[in-house]
Amino acid sequence: MIKFFTFDKEYKISKKKILYEIDKVLKSGQVFFGQEILKLEINLNRYLNSKYGLTVKSGTDAIYLALKACGIKDGDEVITSSLTAIPTISAIINAGAKPRLVDINLDNGLIDENKIENFINKNTKAIIPVHLYGSSSEITKICKIAKKHNLKVIEDCAQSFGSKYKNKFTGTYGDFGCFSFYPTKVLGTYGDGGFIVTKKKTDLKKLKLMRFYGIDSKSKNGYQSILDGTNSRMDHIQAAILNFKLKSINKDIKKRQLIAEYYYKNLVNISFLKYNKFNTSHSFHLFVVKHKKRNLIQKLLKEKKVETLIHYQNPIHKMKNYRKLVCNFCNCLKNSENFSKEIFSLPLYPSLKLRDQKKIVKSLNEIMEKLN
Ligand SMILES: Cc1ncc(COP(=O)(O)O)c(C=O)c1O
């Protein structure tokens, strides 16, 4: 079976070096708030060309803490896409706000920026565009809308590490950019991790306090909390793995782009997503295709030992827990409903062998030929 995702090949190749890095951390006797974390924050800021950045425990925490840093409180509303991973929504709800779901663009699955203003009211405080699949939303237009209505922009870049809109990385346009280092991601560790970038020193200061119970380490009065916070510290083992993997990130992204190119060139009779023309560099976290007979195709691919997944099978408002977010008669999220019925994702990761890529293409083309 060609797995949808696995890091075993990648780990096999780098095992010695990774174990060396982990051993170094454990021998140092320090696993939190030391040099390894500072090194990662410097490396990530340098890579992304971001002004300030802070490691946290996960991508979900990154969004939650960014919302809290914006001062989000009960009764506030936050606009986001109706097609995203659950954590985007749970972060908004945990921050005390109500998610307002906007429909997507049928071409690419990203928030339809032209519909955002319909959802803005006096309670709206922020917009969270989600750069799904590694594909960039219309971020400059979204920032313009936000500026006009005095709203914050928090970019959900969990899936778009290394993707560029025009000449800048996603995550560096809004007030905050939130990244995830979950193992499947473009830059993934072997555990959990997240990163928040921001432009303001005052926001960085707040985030630093909030990721560790609001503790003021410089306080002259001993153990002190000066702001509500949580435990969202990243450990040095994850940081060391990320520092190591960051060295080859450009090569890894290039490999992803080459696999995507191979799929584009060789797959027939299946629809591809159309990417934004300003998405100058696409890091292909996922390779999503569309077809009306999606379920049958997935089943036939499984029989041919090719594993595929759906991102996502249910738009947010169709999930049991989130039906309450929209009115029953609402028809305004139709695109996300139709889109999610047709999409599925093919395996794509840097260690996916050419032999496997060929098998995926051959299997899917054979199925499509029979179906047509
Ligand atoms: C779009 C999106 N947002 C947020 C997250 C949350 O990241 P994490 O799993 O690191 O908490 C993920 C990852 O699952 C994601 O895909």
The ligand as an ORCA input file, in Angstrom:
! r2SCAN-3c Opt
* xyz 0 1
  C      -5.639     24.638      8.647
  C      -5.103     24.196      9.984
  N      -5.190     25.030     11.053
  C      -4.723     24.702     12.250
  C      -4.115     23.485     12.471
  C      -3.678     23.133     13.851
  O      -2.327     22.790     13.967
  P      -1.852     21.778     15.107
  O      -2.244     20.405     14.700
  O      -0.357     21.977     15.129
  O      -2.486     22.204     16.376
  C      -3.991     22.579     11.407
  C      -3.344     21.276     11.580
  O      -3.919     20.291     11.886
  C      -4.502     22.930     10.131
  O      -4.415     22.105      9.090
*
